[in-house]
């Protein structure tokens, strides 16, 4: 499953950096199927003709980022991307977030992201077997 986090801010001051701290939470609209994998939303978020995966090894896990390349600007229309993504059953949302804008001369810009993954409970339908008593 691919997830999409969206961070937006604005300032009238020149910026030298943005510091972000938040939680990445799963949003589930319907319960998952009671058997097998739920592959309803395995389609990619971005329509692209090229992509590149880059993995970083952390002390606990391997984190993989997917960089998408396209020849067409309309593949990156945020209104279309966000509308399509919000129709999925399982999405992620950045919540409990704190942003700090570092003002500066605007010659360089640094982004410092801290994204936490809190423990969550998922809903799943349970198959109920009705017994027939003769």
C-alpha positions as CSV (number, residue, x, y, z in Angstrom):
1,X,0.0,0.0,0.0
2,X,1.2,3.4,-0.8
3,X,0.4,6.3,1.5
4,X,0.4,10.1,0.9
5,X,1.3,12.7,3.5
6,X,0.6,16.4,2.7
7,X,2.3,19.3,4.5
8,X,1.4,22.8,3.7
9,X,2.5,26.1,5.1
10,X,3.0,29.7,4.1
11,X,4.8,32.7,5.4
12,X,5.5,36.3,4.3
13,X,9.1,36.0,5.5
14,X,12.0,34.6,3.5
15,X,12.6,31.0,4.8
16,X,15.8,29.1,5.5
17,X,14.0,25.9,6.7
18,X,10.9,24.1,7.9
19,X,10.8,21.8,10.9
20,X,7.9,19.4,11.1
21,X,6.9,16.9,13.8
22,X,3.8,14.8,13.5
23,X,2.1,11.4,13.6
24,X,1.2,9.3,10.5
25,X,-2.1,7.7,11.3
26,X,-4.1,5.1,9.2
27,X,-7.6,6.1,8.2
28,X,-9.9,3.2,7.6
29,X,-13.4,3.8,6.1
30,X,-14.6,0.1,5.8
31,X,-13.5,-3.0,7.6
32,X,-11.0,-5.2,5.9
33,X,-12.1,-8.5,4.3
34,X,-12.2,-11.5,6.6
35,X,-9.9,-13.6,4.4
36,X,-6.9,-13.1,2.3
37,X,-5.3,-9.8,1.3
38,X,-7.3,-6.7,0.6
39,X,-5.9,-5.5,-2.7
40,X,-8.6,-3.0,-3.7
41,X,-6.3,-0.1,-3.5
42,X,-3.0,-1.4,-4.8
43,X,-3.0,1.1,-7.7
44,X,-0.3,3.8,-7.5
45,X,-1.0,7.3,-6.2
46,X,0.8,9.0,-9.1
47,X,0.3,8.1,-12.8
48,X,3.8,7.9,-14.0
49,X,6.0,6.3,-16.6
50,X,9.1,6.1,-14.5
51,X,9.8,5.6,-10.8
52,X,12.8,4.9,-8.6
53,X,12.9,3.3,-5.1
54,X,15.5,4.4,-2.6
55,X,15.9,2.5,0.7
56,X,17.6,3.7,3.9
57,X,18.5,1.3,6.7
58,X,17.5,2.6,10.1
59,X,18.6,0.9,13.3
60,X,15.3,-0.9,13.5
61,X,13.9,-1.1,10.0
62,X,14.4,-0.4,6.3
63,X,12.6,2.7,5.1
64,X,11.8,2.9,1.4
65,X,10.9,6.1,-0.5
66,X,9.4,6.0,-4.0
67,X,10.4,8.9,-6.3
68,X,8.1,9.3,-9.3
69,X,9.1,10.8,-12.6
70,X,6.8,11.8,-15.4
71,X,6.9,13.6,-18.7
72,X,3.5,15.1,-18.2
73,X,2.7,18.0,-15.8
74,X,-1.0,16.8,-15.5
75,X,0.2,13.7,-13.7
76,X,1.1,15.9,-10.7
77,X,-2.2,17.9,-10.5
78,X,-2.6,17.9,-6.7
79,X,-6.4,18.4,-6.9
80,X,-6.8,15.2,-8.9
81,X,-4.3,13.3,-6.8
82,X,-5.9,14.2,-3.5
83,X,-9.4,13.6,-4.8
84,X,-8.5,10.1,-6.0
85,X,-6.5,9.3,-2.9
86,X,-9.3,10.3,-0.5
87,X,-11.7,7.8,-2.2
88,X,-9.6,4.9,-1.0
89,X,-10.6,2.7,1.9
90,X,-7.2,2.9,3.6
91,X,-5.3,6.1,3.6
92,X,-2.8,7.8,5.9
93,X,-3.1,11.2,7.4
94,X,-0.5,13.4,9.1
95,X,-2.1,14.5,12.5
96,X,-0.9,15.9,15.8
97,X,1.5,18.0,13.8
98,X,3.7,20.9,14.7
99,X,5.4,23.2,12.2
100,X,8.2,25.7,12.7
101,X,9.2,28.1,9.9
102,X,12.8,29.2,10.2
103,X,13.3,32.7,8.7
104,X,16.5,33.5,6.9
105,X,18.1,34.9,3.8
106,X,16.4,32.4,1.4
107,X,19.7,31.2,-0.1
108,X,19.3,27.7,1.2
109,X,16.4,25.8,2.5
110,X,16.5,22.8,4.9
111,X,13.6,20.5,5.7
112,X,13.7,18.6,9.0
113,X,10.9,16.0,9.2
114,X,10.1,13.8,12.2
115,X,7.2,11.5,11.5
116,X,6.0,9.1,14.3
117,X,4.1,5.9,13.7
118,X,1.8,5.4,16.6
119,X,0.3,2.0,17.5
120,X,-3.2,1.6,15.9
121,X,-6.0,-1.0,15.9
122,X,-7.5,-2.1,12.6
123,X,-11.1,-3.2,11.9
124,X,-11.6,-6.5,10.2
125,X,-14.9,-8.3,9.4
126,X,-15.2,-11.6,11.1
127,X,-16.9,-14.5,9.3
128,X,-19.9,-15.7,11.3
129,X,-21.0,-19.3,10.9
130,X,-24.7,-19.8,11.6
131,X,-25.3,-23.2,13.0
132,X,-28.3,-25.1,12.0
133,X,-29.9,-27.3,14.7
134,X,-32.0,-30.2,13.4
